[in-house]
């Protein structure tokens, strides 16, 4: 029990590091059900010093894709590891608005 309270206190006073600090934008796209069972995917656009934020969103090589059904697990894993993931949170809320129910 002491270990639980100690970790809870440590979490309260230790800021979480942003795992997605180089992600400039996230958008949600429809995809084939063979790619993801929910039919949606989140596209995360990565910051590049040579490109502006708008240009980074147009460059296909500068992004990564996560299926909607994997976003909740990604969020849980990053949180358990002590990181924050604000763009994953944003993607989850966008997808939840589209499908009309919670992913979790």
Residue pairs with C-beta under 8 A, 6 or more apart in sequence:
14 82
16 82
16 83
16 84
17 82
17 83
17 84
18 83
18 84
18 85
18 86
19 78
19 83
19 84
19 85
20 44
20 85
20 86
20 87
20 88
22 46
22 47
23 44
23 45
23 46
23 47
23 87
24 45
24 46
24 47
24 53
24 56
24 57
25 44
25 45
25 53
25 56
25 57
25 87
26 42
26 43
26 44
26 45
26 87
26 88
26 90
26 91
26 94
27 42
27 43
27 45
27 57
27 94
28 40
28 41
28 42
28 43
28 68
28 91
28 94
28 95
28 98
29 40
29 41
29 42
29 43
30 39
30 40
31 39
31 40
31 41
31 67
32 39
33 39
35 41
35 67
36 67
36 68
36 69
36 70
37 69
38 67
38 68
38 69
38 95
38 99
39 68
40 67
40 68
40 95
40 98
40 99
41 65
41 66
41 67
41 68
42 65
42 66
42 67
42 68
42 71
42 88
42 91
42 94
42 95
43 63
43 64
43 65
44 63
44 64
44 65
44 66
44 87
44 91
45 53
45 56
45 57
45 62
45 63
46 56
46 62
46 63
46 64
47 53
47 56
48 56
48 59
48 62
51 59
51 62
56 62
66 74
66 88
66 91
68 95
68 99
68 103
69 103
71 88
71 91
71 92
71 95
71 103
72 92
72 103
72 104
74 85
74 88
75 85
75 88
75 89
75 92
78 84
78 85
78 88
79 85
92 103
95 103
96 102
96 103
